[in-house]
Amino acid sequence: MVLAGVINDDPADPTPTLVAAIAGGIVFFGLMFGAALWQQLRARAESEEARFGKGVAVGYSITGAVVTGLGLAAVWRAGIQGEDAAIFIAPLVGIVVVWAGVALWLVHRYSS
């Protein structure tokens, strides 16, 4: 990313740095969520409780990947295309609010 900023011949143009940041985010988060899902799907879940926990973990990882993808798409749309990113931000916020509600419900339900 630093190299993209240094090589850029127009310091006022953030496009190369944004492209490098988005590409780096895609690679990094793709590897992180991919590795997490791979481990979660390979794990054996013998009991009903373990299967439920595995399902929660897989759902959490998939939701995290979707939210991250929407965030990177919003940066692309607003930062590179110069357009309104609300098309990505609105569902991102909605998913996070529902996600937080489900997480709180799960913690409350299974904490006792």
Backbone as a printed PyTorch tensor [residue, N CA C, xyz], in Angstrom:
tensor([[[  0.8300,  -1.1850,   0.0000],
         [  0.0000,   0.0000,   0.0000],
         [  0.8720,   1.2450,   0.0000]],

        [[  1.9340,   1.2210,   0.7740],
         [  2.8520,   2.3600,   0.7940],
         [  3.4850,   2.5270,  -0.5770]],

        [[  3.8390,   1.4020,  -1.1990],
         [  4.4380,   1.4570,  -2.5310],
         [  3.4790,   2.0890,  -3.5310]],

        [[  2.1870,   1.7630,  -3.4380],
         [  1.1970,   2.3530,  -4.3420],
         [  1.1560,   3.8620,  -4.1750]],

        [[  1.2690,   4.3460,  -2.9410],
         [  1.2820,   5.7870,  -2.7010],
         [  2.5470,   6.4470,  -3.1950]],

        [[  3.6730,   5.7490,  -3.0790],
         [  4.9500,   6.3140,  -3.5120],
         [  5.0370,   6.3520,  -5.0390]],

        [[  4.5710,   5.2940,  -5.6920],
         [  4.6470,   5.2140,  -7.1560],
         [  3.6490,   6.1450,  -7.8300]],

        [[  2.5690,   6.4540,  -7.1520],
         [  1.5230,   7.2960,  -7.7270],
         [  2.1120,   8.6400,  -8.1600]],

        [[  1.9430,   8.9750,  -9.4310],
         [  2.5070,  10.2270,  -9.9330],
         [  1.6100,  11.4320,  -9.6750]],

        [[  0.3960,  11.2130,  -9.1670],
         [ -0.4900,  12.3150,  -8.8120],
         [ -0.8760,  12.1740,  -7.3430]],

        [[ -0.1840,  12.8910,  -6.4490],
         [ -0.4550,  12.7500,  -5.0140],
         [ -1.8930,  13.0800,  -4.6200]],

        [[ -2.5850,  13.8480,  -5.4410],
         [ -3.9650,  14.2030,  -5.1310],
         [ -4.9310,  13.0710,  -5.4690]],

        [[ -4.4700,  12.0710,  -6.2180],
         [ -5.3240,  10.9610,  -6.6320],
         [ -5.1470,   9.7860,  -5.6670]],

        [[ -6.1720,   9.4830,  -4.8640],
         [ -6.0510,   8.3890,  -3.8950],
         [ -6.3220,   7.0040,  -4.4900]],

        [[ -6.6570,   6.9330,  -5.7720],
         [ -7.0850,   5.6730,  -6.3700],
         [ -6.0840,   4.5300,  -6.1990]],

        [[ -4.7880,   4.7210,  -6.5220],
         [ -3.8660,   3.5800,  -6.3560],
         [ -3.7800,   3.0690,  -4.9180]],

        [[ -3.7860,   3.9690,  -3.9650],
         [ -3.7140,   3.5590,  -2.5630],
         [ -5.0010,   2.8480,  -2.1500]],

        [[ -6.1430,   3.3560,  -2.5860],
         [ -7.4140,   2.7010,  -2.2590],
         [ -7.5180,   1.3250,  -2.9000]],

        [[ -7.0790,   1.2160,  -4.1540],
         [ -7.1050,  -0.0880,  -4.8220],
         [ -6.2070,  -1.0750,  -4.0810]],

        [[ -5.0180,  -0.6210,  -3.6700],
         [ -4.1020,  -1.4920,  -2.9220],
         [ -4.7190,  -1.8960,  -1.5810]],

        [[ -5.3630,  -0.9600,  -0.8990],
         [ -5.9850,  -1.2650,   0.3970],
         [ -7.1370,  -2.2560,   0.2250]],

        [[ -7.9560,  -2.0490,  -0.7780],
         [ -9.0900,  -2.9520,  -1.0160],
         [ -8.5890,  -4.3350,  -1.4280]],

        [[ -7.6150,  -4.3760,  -2.3200],
         [ -7.0560,  -5.6740,  -2.7370],
         [ -6.4210,  -6.3880,  -1.5460]],

        [[ -5.6990,  -5.6570,  -0.7290],
         [ -5.1170,  -6.2510,   0.4730],
         [ -6.1770,  -6.7630,   1.4180]],

        [[ -7.2550,  -6.0040,   1.5680],
         [ -8.3640,  -6.4330,   2.4190],
         [ -9.0330,  -7.6950,   1.8960]],

        [[ -9.1990,  -7.7680,   0.5840],
         [ -9.8080,  -8.9610,  -0.0140],
         [ -8.9340, -10.1850,   0.2530]],

        [[ -7.6330, -10.0400,   0.0250],
         [ -6.7260, -11.1750,   0.2450],
         [ -6.6820, -11.5410,   1.7280]],

        [[ -6.4440, -10.5560,   2.5900],
         [ -6.3070, -10.8310,   4.0210],
         [ -7.5750, -11.4400,   4.5950]],

        [[ -8.7100, -10.7640,   4.3980],
         [ -9.9420, -11.2530,   4.9960],
         [-10.4260, -12.5310,   4.3110]],

        [[-10.1440, -12.6790,   3.0110],
         [-10.4720, -13.9270,   2.3390],
         [ -9.7390, -15.1020,   2.9670]],

        [[ -8.4490, -14.8960,   3.2340],
         [ -7.6690, -15.9510,   3.8900],
         [ -8.1630, -16.2070,   5.3140]],

        [[ -8.4430, -15.1520,   6.0550],
         [ -8.8760, -15.3110,   7.4460],
         [-10.2300, -16.0240,   7.5300]],

        [[-11.2090, -15.5530,   6.7690],
         [-12.5280, -16.1840,   6.8280],
         [-12.4950, -17.5700,   6.1930]],

        [[-11.7140, -17.7340,   5.1340],
         [-11.5880, -19.0480,   4.5090],
         [-10.9780, -20.0690,   5.4550]],

        [[ -9.9090, -19.6800,   6.1380],
         [ -9.2630, -20.5880,   7.0960],
         [-10.1990, -20.9110,   8.2530]],

        [[-10.9190, -19.9030,   8.7390],
         [-11.8530, -20.1310,   9.8510],
         [-12.9590, -21.1040,   9.4260]],

        [[-13.5250, -20.8800,   8.2530],
         [-14.5860, -21.7740,   7.7820],
         [-14.0560, -23.1820,   7.5520]],

        [[-12.8660, -23.2820,   7.0000],
         [-12.2750, -24.5990,   6.7580],
         [-12.1230, -25.3620,   8.0670]],

        [[-11.6090, -24.6920,   9.0880],
         [-11.4460, -25.3450,  10.3930],
         [-12.7980, -25.6900,  11.0210]],

        [[-13.7420, -24.7790,  10.9070],
         [-15.0490, -25.0110,  11.5170],
         [-15.7760, -26.1690,  10.8330]],

        [[-15.6820, -26.2400,   9.5170],
         [-16.3820, -27.2940,   8.7960],
         [-15.7130, -28.6550,   8.9700]],

        [[-14.4200, -28.6650,   9.2270],
         [-13.6990, -29.9260,   9.4500],
         [-13.8750, -30.4540,  10.8660]],

        [[-14.2330, -29.5990,  11.7890],
         [-14.3490, -30.0170,  13.1900],
         [-15.4920, -31.0230,  13.3530]],

        [[-15.2290, -32.0300,  14.1470],
         [-16.2710, -33.0280,  14.4330],
         [-17.1400, -32.5140,  15.5760]],

        [[-18.4230, -32.6800,  15.3910],
         [-19.3760, -32.2600,  16.4180],
         [-20.2220, -33.4780,  16.7700]],

        [[-19.8730, -34.1210,  17.8680],
         [-20.5470, -35.3640,  18.2610],
         [-21.8840, -35.1090,  18.9430]],

        [[-21.9050, -34.1750,  19.8790],
         [-23.1370, -33.9430,  20.6410],
         [-24.0110, -32.8940,  19.9500]],

        [[-25.2360, -32.8370,  20.3800],
         [-26.1690, -31.8420,  19.8320],
         [-25.6890, -30.4280,  20.1430]],

        [[-25.1730, -30.2440,  21.3480],
         [-24.6580, -28.9320,  21.7510],
         [-23.4580, -28.5260,  20.8860]],

        [[-22.5850, -29.4800,  20.5990],
         [-21.4140, -29.1890,  19.7550],
         [-21.8410, -28.8670,  18.3290]],

        [[-22.8400, -29.5750,  17.8140],
         [-23.3440, -29.2800,  16.4590],
         [-23.9610, -27.8830,  16.4040]],

        [[-24.6910, -27.5280,  17.4680],
         [-25.2690, -26.1840,  17.5300],
         [-24.1600, -25.1290,  17.5520]],

        [[-23.1450, -25.3500,  18.3900],
         [-22.0150, -24.4100,  18.4610],
         [-21.2850, -24.2920,  17.1420]],

        [[-21.1390, -25.4120,  16.4460],
         [-20.4930, -25.3900,  15.1340],
         [-21.3290, -24.5740,  14.1450]],

        [[-22.6350, -24.7590,  14.1920],
         [-23.5250, -23.9860,  13.3150],
         [-23.4450, -22.4900,  13.5930]],

        [[-23.3810, -22.1310,  14.8750],
         [-23.2420, -20.7180,  15.2500],
         [-21.9190, -20.1690,  14.7360]],

        [[-20.8360, -20.9320,  14.8990],
         [-19.5170, -20.4780,  14.4560],
         [-19.4700, -20.2940,  12.9370]],

        [[-20.0330, -21.2380,  12.2000],
         [-20.0600, -21.1300,  10.7380],
         [-20.9060, -19.9280,  10.3220]],

        [[-22.0590, -19.7590,  10.9350],
         [-22.9110, -18.6050,  10.6260],
         [-22.2210, -17.2950,  10.9350]],

        [[-21.4950, -17.2540,  12.0390],
         [-20.7660, -16.0560,  12.4310],
         [-19.6870, -15.7190,  11.4040]],

        [[-18.9680, -16.7410,  10.9420],
         [-17.9130, -16.5100,   9.9520],
         [-18.4890, -16.0570,   8.6120]],

        [[-19.5630, -16.6860,   8.1870],
         [-20.1790, -16.2930,   6.9130],
         [-20.7230, -14.8720,   7.0040]],

        [[-21.3730, -14.5490,   8.1190],
         [-21.8910, -13.1950,   8.3030],
         [-20.7510, -12.1810,   8.3250]],

        [[-19.6660, -12.5150,   9.0040],
         [-18.4970, -11.6330,   9.0270],
         [-17.9210, -11.4080,   7.6420]],

        [[-17.8760, -12.4600,   6.8350],
         [-17.3600, -12.3280,   5.4680],
         [-18.2700, -11.4370,   4.6260]],

        [[-19.5710, -11.6040,   4.7750],
         [-20.5210, -10.7710,   4.0130],
         [-20.4030,  -9.3030,   4.4180]],

        [[-20.3560,  -9.0380,   5.7150],
         [-20.2430,  -7.6570,   6.2120],
         [-18.9230,  -7.0320,   5.7480]],

        [[-17.8440,  -7.7940,   5.8110],
         [-16.5460,  -7.2910,   5.3540],
         [-16.5820,  -6.9930,   3.8660]],

        [[-17.1820,  -7.8830,   3.0860],
         [-17.3150,  -7.6510,   1.6480],
         [-18.1260,  -6.4030,   1.3430]],

        [[-19.2090,  -6.2020,   2.0860],
         [-20.0110,  -4.9910,   1.8860],
         [-19.2050,  -3.7390,   2.2430]],

        [[-18.4090,  -3.8120,   3.2950],
         [-17.5750,  -2.6690,   3.6780],
         [-16.5320,  -2.3430,   2.6240]],

        [[-15.8820,  -3.3730,   2.0910],
         [-14.8940,  -3.1370,   1.0300],
         [-15.5610,  -2.6010,  -0.2330]],

        [[-16.7490,  -3.1120,  -0.5480],
         [-17.4880,  -2.6080,  -1.7130],
         [-17.8820,  -1.1460,  -1.5100]],

        [[-18.2370,  -0.7730,  -0.2800],
         [-18.5870,   0.6270,   0.0110],
         [-17.3810,   1.5360,  -0.1730]],

        [[-16.2100,   1.0750,   0.2700],
         [-14.9870,   1.8720,   0.0730],
         [-14.7080,   2.0330,  -1.4130]],

        [[-14.8670,   0.9610,  -2.1770],
         [-14.6550,   1.0310,  -3.6310],
         [-15.6190,   2.0360,  -4.2590]],

        [[-16.8920,   1.9070,  -3.9280],
         [-17.9110,   2.7660,  -4.5610],
         [-17.7090,   4.2400,  -4.2080]],

        [[-17.4690,   4.5170,  -2.9320],
         [-17.3310,   5.9180,  -2.5100],
         [-15.9450,   6.4630,  -2.8220]],

        [[-14.9160,   5.6780,  -2.5520],
         [-13.5560,   6.1900,  -2.6810],
         [-13.0220,   6.2000,  -4.0910]],

        [[-13.3800,   5.2030,  -4.8930],
         [-12.8170,   5.1060,  -6.2420],
         [-13.8030,   5.6040,  -7.2860]],

        [[-15.0490,   5.1660,  -7.1730],
         [-16.0360,   5.5950,  -8.1590],
         [-16.6320,   6.9590,  -7.8410]],

        [[-16.4890,   7.4070,  -6.5990],
         [-17.0200,   8.7040,  -6.2100],
         [-18.5290,   8.7450,  -6.1440]],

        [[-19.1490,   7.5960,  -5.9470],
         [-20.6050,   7.5240,  -5.8910],
         [-21.0650,   7.2460,  -4.4620]],

        [[-22.3600,   7.3740,  -4.2540],
         [-22.9410,   7.1290,  -2.9300],
         [-22.8290,   5.6500,  -2.5750]],

        [[-22.3100,   5.3580,  -1.4160],
         [-22.1050,   3.9760,  -0.9790],
         [-23.2530,   3.4460,  -0.1360]],

        [[-24.3590,   4.1870,  -0.0680],
         [-25.4890,   3.7770,   0.7820],
         [-26.0350,   2.4080,   0.3930]],

        [[-25.9140,   2.0450,  -0.8760],
         [-26.4010,   0.7460,  -1.3330],
         [-25.6770,  -0.4000,  -0.6140]],

        [[-24.4650,  -0.1430,  -0.1570],
         [-23.7100,  -1.1530,   0.5940],
         [-23.7750,  -0.9080,   2.1070]],

        [[-23.8220,   0.3550,   2.5010],
         [-23.8060,   0.6910,   3.9290],
         [-25.1210,   0.3020,   4.6050]],

        [[-26.2410,   0.5420,   3.9560],
         [-27.5390,   0.2310,   4.5710],
         [-27.6650,  -1.2610,   4.9060]],

        [[-27.4030,  -2.1800,   3.9550],
         [-27.4980,  -3.5940,   4.3400],
         [-26.4240,  -4.0020,   5.3430]],

        [[-25.2480,  -3.3870,   5.2640],
         [-24.1820,  -3.6780,   6.2150],
         [-24.6470,  -3.3610,   7.6350]],

        [[-25.2050,  -2.1920,   7.8210],
         [-25.6860,  -1.7890,   9.1540],
         [-26.8400,  -2.6850,   9.5950]],

        [[-27.7450,  -2.9840,   8.6810],
         [-28.8640,  -3.8640,   9.0230],
         [-28.4070,  -5.2410,   9.4630]],

        [[-27.4500,  -5.8120,   8.7360],
         [-26.9280,  -7.1330,   9.0870],
         [-26.2360,  -7.0820,  10.4500]],

        [[-25.4480,  -6.0400,  10.6910],
         [-24.7310,  -5.9320,  11.9680],
         [-25.7080,  -5.7780,  13.1270]],

        [[-26.7710,  -5.0200,  12.9520],
         [-27.7590,  -4.8470,  14.0260],
         [-28.4460,  -6.1810,  14.3300]],

        [[-28.8560,  -6.9010,  13.2840],
         [-29.4830,  -8.2120,  13.4960],
         [-28.4800,  -9.1780,  14.1170]],

        [[-27.2550,  -9.1450,  13.6100],
         [-26.1750, -10.0010,  14.1090],
         [-25.9390,  -9.7510,  15.6050]],

        [[-25.8960,  -8.4970,  16.0020],
         [-25.7000,  -8.1610,  17.4180],
         [-26.8770,  -8.6500,  18.2570]],

        [[-28.0780,  -8.4890,  17.7300],
         [-29.2580,  -8.9750,  18.4540],
         [-29.2320, -10.4810,  18.6440]],

        [[-28.8730, -11.2070,  17.6060],
         [-28.7780, -12.6680,  17.7090],
         [-27.6850, -13.0610,  18.6980]],

        [[-26.5380, -12.3750,  18.6360],
         [-25.4400, -12.6790,  19.5650],
         [-25.8700, -12.4530,  21.0120]],

        [[-26.5450, -11.3420,  21.2800],
         [-27.0270, -11.0790,  22.6350],
         [-28.0430, -12.1240,  23.0820]],

        [[-28.9280, -12.5020,  22.1810],
         [-29.9220, -13.5260,  22.5000],
         [-29.2400, -14.8560,  22.8180]],

        [[-28.2460, -15.2440,  22.0070],
         [-27.5300, -16.4980,  22.2510],
         [-26.7950, -16.4790,  23.5920]],

        [[-26.1350, -15.3610,  23.8830],
         [-25.4270, -15.2470,  25.1540],
         [-26.4150, -15.3510,  26.3150]],

        [[-27.5180, -14.6370,  26.2160],
         [-28.5270, -14.6580,  27.2690],
         [-29.1170, -16.0640,  27.4420]],

        [[-29.4240, -16.7100,  26.3280],
         [-30.0740, -18.0210,  26.3840],
         [-29.1490, -19.1080,  26.9220]],

        [[-27.8770, -19.0510,  26.5480],
         [-26.9810, -20.1440,  26.9050],
         [-25.9840, -19.8070,  28.0150]],

        [[-26.1540, -18.6810,  28.6770],
         [-25.2450, -18.3180,  29.7590],
         [-25.5820, -19.0050,  31.0770]],

        [[-26.7850, -19.5160,  31.1860],
         [-27.1560, -20.1450,  32.4590],
         [-27.0010, -21.6360,  32.4460]]])
